[in-house]
Structures are given as structure tokens and as C-alpha cells.
Amino acid sequence: MPSLNLIGCGVLVTGAGGGIGRATALAFAKEGAKVACLDRDERSLSETVKLLGSSGASIIGDLSNVENYGRFIEEAETLVGPLTVLAHVAAVLRRLNVLDVTEDDWDFHFNINAKATFFLNREFAERLKRSDRKGAIVNTASQSWWTGGLDGAIVYAATKGSIVTMTRGFARLYASSEIRFNVVAPGFVDTAMLTSGLDDEAMARMIGQTPIGRLATPEEVANAIVFLGSPSSSYVTGATLVVAGGQLMY
């Protein structure tokens, strides 16, 4: 029997087409939730929903347009019922030498990683509040929000720092409505986003910085997201849960 009191709960997972997002959707479904999966990649999204079976539904959408967020949430509720959890996993990364970063690169990262987080969080929370419904929002940052990033990820790290800050602000603002906001901050995870473009030397350097001595699996991060989205963490809000194998101890 599921242990996190999520049976029948409606959950929206962004970035559900692969990596941590797919693992998160599957982990919520394993606990009995009904999962609406949002991603802009139709092919990868269909693969996720196929794995979910009757527990999942797909929403093809791009988070670059803030005006779409209300529609995404309405579509999700049509598909899986009233939502109580948002697991916001979607993110982008361009790994660049700091001297090669352009204004376009900066805007690309902040528009998706930071701006989308703010407006989607607000939209979701306000809908919960208007419905007098308790809920939980779990955002994803990175250990780099604290360490500053490396291997061409300084701008990416800056966006993740902003996510931690805004999550704390939202947590204070909506606490009286029993809407919780938390962050999961992964370390190095075995996903295409991390490994794409990295040579063996860079990979060895990352693993060498991790006391556990390996990359995390997406499932290990997903388990933390599901915990923070569940009633089992009902007195936790404004927290940053680091899942980094000892690389960052915070």
C-alpha cells in the first residue's frame, strides 16, 4: 500500500519527458497519484505517459510563454482531476565559457529557469487558494545554487539561486493558506542535461567531488520531490533539500 498519502491526488509535473521529470512522474504514480505530464517534446512525453498507463496524461506545452500557464493547469485538471501538487522540474542549460555568454544566453536561462518558476508557482498557488485547497509546490534547483556552478554553468547556477530565494518568499506568503513551497537541489545526476558535451575528464572531476563516488540516478532525486509533495512532509515549507551525495552538505 502506498505510504505517502497520495492516492488519487492530482499532480502536475513539468519537464516530464525525460530524466528527473520522467522519474518524478513515475514515482508519484507509484504512490497512487494521478499525474499530468507537461513537456514541449511530444515524442519523449508520449514515452513517459506510456510508462504511466492509466495513471498519466500528457500536455504538450512550452513554458516560454507565461500566458499559457493558466491553460496548462486547467487542462491538467480536466485530465486528472483537481490538482494539489506541482512538481516543477523543467529547466534548460547551455554550458558555456563565461567569456562566451551573450545576452541571449542569459535571457534563455532566466526566462525558463527563473521567470517560468515564479509565474507558474504564483498561478498554481493562487488557484489553490481560490479553491480553498491545501497543496504543495516543489521546485528544482541544483547544488550549484550554493557553490556557484562549474564547467560553464555560472548563469545556470544563478538561475537556481533565484529559485531558492523565490521559493522561500512564496513559502512565507502562502503558509497561512496551507500551501507549501520547497526546493530539491540535486547534485550531479545521470541525465542527458548533465552529461551532454562533457568529456571524460570533466565527468571524472564531478565524480571526484562527490563523497559517495558516483552520479545520482534520476529516481533518487524523484523520491525527494515526491516526499516534499506529499502530506508526509506537511510541516515542511521553505526548505531546500540537497540530494548531492555529500558534495554539498547544507
C-alpha positions as CSV (number, residue, x, y, z in Angstrom):
1,M,0.0,0.0,0.0
2,P,1.3,3.5,-0.8
3,S,2.8,5.2,2.2
4,L,2.8,8.9,1.4
5,N,-1.0,9.5,1.4
6,L,-1.1,10.4,-2.3
7,I,-3.7,8.0,-3.6
8,G,-6.0,9.9,-6.0
9,C,-4.1,13.2,-5.7
10,G,-3.8,15.3,-8.9
11,V,-0.2,16.2,-9.7
12,L,1.3,18.3,-12.4
13,V,4.9,17.5,-13.4
14,T,6.8,19.8,-15.7
15,G,9.7,18.6,-17.8
16,A,8.2,15.1,-17.6
17,G,9.6,14.0,-20.9
18,G,12.8,12.5,-19.5
19,G,15.4,12.5,-16.8
20,I,14.4,13.7,-13.4
21,G,10.9,14.8,-14.7
22,R,10.1,11.3,-16.0
23,A,11.3,9.6,-12.9
24,T,9.3,12.1,-10.8
25,A,6.1,11.4,-12.7
26,L,6.6,7.6,-12.3
27,A,7.4,8.0,-8.6
28,F,4.2,10.0,-7.9
29,A,2.2,7.4,-9.9
30,K,3.7,4.6,-7.8
31,E,2.3,6.3,-4.7
32,G,-1.2,6.3,-6.2
33,A,-1.3,9.8,-7.7
34,K,-2.9,10.8,-11.0
35,V,-0.2,12.6,-13.0
36,A,-0.5,15.3,-15.7
37,C,2.8,15.4,-17.5
38,L,3.9,18.6,-19.2
39,D,6.7,18.9,-21.8
40,R,7.4,20.5,-25.1
41,D,8.9,17.3,-26.6
42,E,6.0,15.3,-27.9
43,R,7.9,12.1,-28.5
44,S,9.6,11.9,-25.1
45,L,6.4,12.9,-23.4
46,S,4.5,10.1,-25.1
47,E,7.1,7.6,-23.8
48,T,6.6,8.8,-20.3
49,V,2.8,8.6,-20.5
50,K,3.1,5.1,-22.0
51,L,5.0,4.0,-18.9
52,L,2.4,5.6,-16.6
53,G,-0.5,3.9,-18.2
54,S,-3.9,4.8,-16.7
55,S,-2.2,7.0,-14.1
56,G,-0.8,9.5,-16.5
57,A,-1.9,12.1,-19.1
58,S,0.1,14.3,-21.4
59,I,0.1,18.1,-22.0
60,I,2.3,19.3,-24.8
61,G,3.4,22.8,-24.0
62,D,6.2,25.3,-23.9
63,L,6.9,27.3,-20.7
64,S,8.4,30.2,-22.6
65,N,5.0,31.9,-22.8
66,V,3.7,32.9,-19.4
67,E,0.2,33.4,-20.8
68,N,-0.2,29.7,-21.3
69,Y,0.2,28.7,-17.7
70,G,-3.5,29.0,-16.7
71,R,-4.5,26.9,-19.7
72,F,-1.9,24.2,-18.8
73,I,-3.3,24.0,-15.3
74,E,-6.9,23.9,-16.5
75,E,-6.1,21.2,-19.0
76,A,-4.3,19.2,-16.3
77,E,-7.3,19.3,-14.0
78,T,-9.6,18.2,-16.9
79,L,-7.3,15.2,-17.4
80,V,-6.5,14.1,-13.8
81,G,-8.9,15.9,-11.5
82,P,-8.2,18.7,-9.0
83,L,-4.5,19.4,-8.6
84,T,-2.9,19.5,-5.2
85,V,0.8,19.2,-6.2
86,L,3.1,20.9,-8.6
87,A,6.5,19.4,-9.3
88,H,8.3,21.9,-11.4
89,V,11.3,20.1,-12.9
90,A,11.6,21.7,-16.3
91,A,14.9,23.6,-16.8
92,V,17.4,24.5,-19.5
93,L,21.2,24.6,-19.6
94,R,23.7,25.9,-22.0
95,R,27.2,25.1,-20.8
96,L,29.4,28.0,-21.9
97,N,32.8,29.6,-21.1
98,V,31.9,32.7,-19.2
99,L,33.5,34.9,-21.8
100,D,31.2,33.4,-24.5
101,V,28.0,34.1,-22.6
102,T,25.8,36.5,-24.6
103,E,22.7,38.5,-23.5
104,D,20.6,35.9,-25.4
105,D,22.2,33.1,-23.4
106,W,21.4,35.0,-20.2
107,D,17.8,35.6,-21.1
108,F,17.4,32.0,-22.3
109,H,18.4,30.7,-18.9
110,F,16.5,33.2,-16.8
111,N,13.3,33.1,-18.9
112,I,12.8,29.4,-18.5
113,N,14.5,28.6,-15.2
114,A,13.6,31.7,-13.1
115,K,10.8,33.6,-14.7
116,A,8.8,30.5,-15.5
117,T,9.2,29.3,-12.0
118,F,7.9,32.5,-10.5
119,F,4.8,32.8,-12.7
120,L,3.9,29.1,-12.7
121,N,4.3,28.9,-8.9
122,R,2.1,32.0,-8.5
123,E,-0.6,30.8,-10.9
124,F,-0.8,27.4,-9.2
125,A,-0.8,28.7,-5.7
126,E,-3.5,31.3,-6.4
127,R,-5.8,28.7,-8.0
128,L,-5.3,26.5,-4.9
129,K,-6.1,29.5,-2.6
130,R,-9.2,30.5,-4.6
131,S,-10.4,26.9,-4.3
132,D,-9.6,26.8,-0.5
133,R,-7.4,23.8,-1.3
134,K,-4.3,22.8,0.5
135,G,-1.3,21.9,-1.7
136,A,2.4,21.6,-2.2
137,I,4.8,23.1,-4.8
138,V,8.2,21.5,-5.2
139,N,10.8,23.4,-7.3
140,T,14.1,22.1,-8.5
141,A,17.3,24.0,-8.1
142,S,20.8,22.5,-8.0
143,Q,23.7,22.2,-5.6
144,S,25.2,25.0,-7.7
145,W,22.8,27.5,-6.2
146,W,25.2,27.4,-3.3
147,T,28.5,26.5,-4.9
148,G,28.2,28.8,-7.9
149,G,28.5,26.2,-10.6
150,L,31.4,25.0,-12.7
151,D,32.3,23.8,-16.2
152,G,30.4,26.6,-17.9
153,A,27.3,26.7,-15.7
154,I,27.6,30.0,-13.9
155,V,24.5,31.6,-15.5
156,Y,22.6,28.3,-14.9
157,A,23.7,28.4,-11.2
158,A,22.5,32.0,-10.9
159,T,19.0,31.0,-12.0
160,K,19.0,28.2,-9.5
161,G,19.9,30.6,-6.7
162,S,16.9,32.7,-7.7
163,I,14.7,29.7,-7.4
164,V,15.7,29.0,-3.8
165,T,15.1,32.7,-2.9
166,M,11.7,33.0,-4.5
167,T,10.6,29.6,-3.1
168,R,11.3,30.9,0.4
169,G,9.4,34.1,-0.3
170,F,6.4,32.1,-1.6
171,A,6.6,29.8,1.4
172,R,6.2,32.7,3.8
173,L,3.4,34.3,1.7
174,Y,1.2,31.3,1.3
175,A,1.8,29.4,4.6
176,S,-1.4,30.7,6.2
177,S,-3.3,29.1,3.3
178,E,-1.6,25.8,3.9
179,I,0.2,25.9,0.6
180,R,3.7,24.7,1.0
181,F,6.7,25.5,-1.2
182,N,10.0,23.6,-1.1
183,V,13.1,23.0,-3.2
184,V,15.0,19.9,-4.1
185,A,18.6,20.7,-5.1
186,P,20.3,17.8,-6.9
187,G,24.0,17.3,-7.2
188,F,25.3,15.5,-10.3
189,V,22.6,13.3,-11.8
190,D,22.9,10.9,-14.6
191,T,20.8,12.7,-17.1
192,A,21.3,14.0,-20.7
193,M,21.3,17.6,-19.4
194,L,24.3,17.0,-17.3
195,T,26.3,14.6,-19.4
196,S,25.8,16.1,-22.9
197,G,29.0,17.7,-24.1
198,L,31.1,16.7,-21.1
199,D,34.4,14.9,-21.7
200,D,35.8,12.1,-19.6
201,E,38.0,14.5,-17.6
202,A,35.1,16.7,-16.6
203,M,33.0,13.7,-15.6
204,A,35.8,12.3,-13.5
205,R,36.2,15.7,-11.8
206,M,32.5,15.8,-10.9
207,I,32.5,12.3,-9.5
208,G,35.7,13.1,-7.6
209,Q,33.9,15.9,-5.8
210,T,31.1,13.6,-4.6
211,P,31.9,11.7,-1.4
212,I,29.5,8.9,-2.4
213,G,31.6,8.5,-5.5
214,R,29.0,8.3,-8.3
215,L,26.3,10.2,-10.1
216,A,22.8,10.1,-8.7
217,T,20.1,8.3,-10.5
218,P,17.0,10.4,-11.5
219,E,14.9,8.1,-9.3
220,E,17.0,9.2,-6.2
221,V,16.1,12.8,-6.9
222,A,12.5,12.0,-7.7
223,N,12.0,10.3,-4.3
224,A,12.9,13.5,-2.6
225,I,10.5,15.5,-4.7
226,V,7.6,13.1,-4.0
227,F,8.3,13.3,-0.3
228,L,8.1,17.1,-0.3
229,G,5.0,17.0,-2.4
230,S,3.2,14.6,-0.1
231,P,1.3,15.1,3.1
232,S,4.1,13.2,4.9
233,S,6.1,16.5,4.8
234,S,3.1,18.6,6.0
235,Y,5.2,20.7,8.4
236,V,8.0,21.4,5.9
237,T,7.9,24.6,3.9
238,G,10.6,27.0,2.7
239,A,13.2,24.2,2.8
240,T,15.9,23.3,0.4
241,L,16.6,19.5,0.4
242,V,20.0,18.8,-1.1
243,V,20.4,15.5,-2.9
244,A,24.0,15.6,-3.8
245,G,25.8,12.5,-2.4
246,G,27.7,14.6,0.2
247,Q,29.1,17.1,-2.3
248,L,27.2,19.9,-0.7
249,M,26.2,19.5,3.0
250,Y,23.8,22.2,3.8
